[in-house]
Amino acid sequence: MIRLFFALIAVLVLQFSSEAQTSRNGDFTANVSGISPAKSKSEHNTWTASIVDRQGRTLYRIAKRVAFDVQYPAIYLSDDGGCIVISSFAGEIEFYTNSGGLRKTLHLFGRSTTEYEQVIKCSVAGDRFALLYSTPDHTHAELLVLDIDGNELWRETLRGKNAGEVFISNDGQMVAAGSYEVGGNNVRMTETFDASGKPLRPFNILFRYADVARDAKIVLADRDNILLASLRGDDSPVQWPRSSGNLITGVRWVDGFVAVVIESVNLPNGSPVFSNPSLVVLDMKGKKVAGTQLRTSSATSARLIVDTNSITLKSSASQTSIQRSSLK
């Protein structure tokens, strides 16, 4: 049972990482493909990313040869169509312009060739990139914020040794970063910072999803719980537990309320199946004010889509909505 649980979480990490292939403003998407003919260490695989706009026009392509036993790169898009490509095996970060030109290459671990295979997480908003990674010697997790050209703006050492998730707000004015330790210290914490790197409030939750409202309200969610709090002051956070047996797979601030996606996730044949997704809307006290559900299953997680009139929960097969005017 424990083995199945950790297998599920590992697959979910891979599943959710695909969300990084669309820019925050939704204007650009990276269509990624991996060709894997290599059967020995003397051969290489090919990884390709095609960046397209809303009209489906291809702006540029990036292709990389990847060693036989090395994980494929991850790609993250900025709002102008530029991107960064992360090769975690070497700690290599490549910055590309919106025409596909290579701006800069950064080596997080100090050398161009390493064999650390570290976790490197990224969040992009506007012209800022936030990177979170565990140092090769496993002494701490480090948060690094850069501009679109790859220039370092600031960095902070987190309280835990291992990197969790990272989130940068839409306006680039707040960064949330999680870190953890297992064993004696048992750290599971989210730290928040302003645009200059000044620490804000810490929270005792290792978040997977986050969002920030314009009035400095923050929502943090792990698989099981929602935490609602203000980044200003020291008022006690409000916690909302999800229904037993399901997982939280997304959060979003909307008109002073929090929209939450909750789904049942199983691994019937080694691949995830997301079933019966629910959309729940909470107020700042953690009280449910609206909800709707889809009776469907999909190989991908349901998405939250917010427009001027509604909050939509969309799966691959169907969708349902809550009107924003009904939220009171």
Summary of the structure (lengths in Angstrom):
residues: 328
radius of gyration: 19.7
end to end distance: 42.4
largest distance: 62.5
contacts: 1047
relative contact order: 0.08
helix: 7%
strand: 52%
